Amino acid sequence: MTPEEKVRDNRLRRVAERRGMKLTRSRRRDPKALDYGLYWLTDARTGETVSPEVGVDIDEIERRFLA
């Protein structure tokens, strides 16, 4: 992850936290894995998934949920 990507990731985590959500990134390290590089938003109180269950890329998280 480049420094610019890390800054963006941290910024979106803070935005999600202020809105009562938690931003989670896939822990997969295999680029061929289906969920590699995907993110999920969950409700911080209930733990229910706010974003699609399959996960989406960081651009989609920012555009659809945290814009």
N, C-alpha and C positions, 0 to 999 in steps of 0.2 A: 504494500500500500504506500503510495507516494505521500509526502507531507501534505500536499493539497487535498488529497482524498481523506486523510486522517482529520484534517481541520474541518472539512465538510461533514464527515461522519460525526464528529464531536458536536458541531453546531446543531445538526439535526437531532441528535440525542437530547440536547438541552431544550430545543423547541418541543419535542415530544413530551419531555418531563413536565414542562410548564403547562401542557395541555392534558396532563393526567394519563399519559401513555408511556410505554417503554419500547424503545427501538432495539431490536435484536438482530444480529447478523448470524448467518449460518456459520457454524464452526468447521465445516468441511474444508479440508486442505487439498483435496483432489479436484483439479480443474474439470475432470470429466464427470464428476458427480452431478446429479440433477439439480441439487439445491446449492451448489457452489456459488458464492458471491451474492446470495439472495438475502433479503431483509424481511422482517415481520414487525408489525406494530401490535402491541397488546395493551389492553386496558390495565393500568397499574393497580387498580383496586381489585378487579375480578379475575384478571389473568386471561380474559377472553380475547381472541384474536380480532383485531380491527381491520387489518389488511387481509388480502386473500390468503387462504390456508396454504397454498403452494409457495408463497413468497414472491416477492417482486424485487426488481433492481432498485438501487438508491434513487435513480432519477424518477421512477414511478412513485416512490414513497414521498419524495419532495413535492412532486407535481399534484398528486391526488389527495394526499392526507395532511401535509404540513405547509402547504403554500398559503 
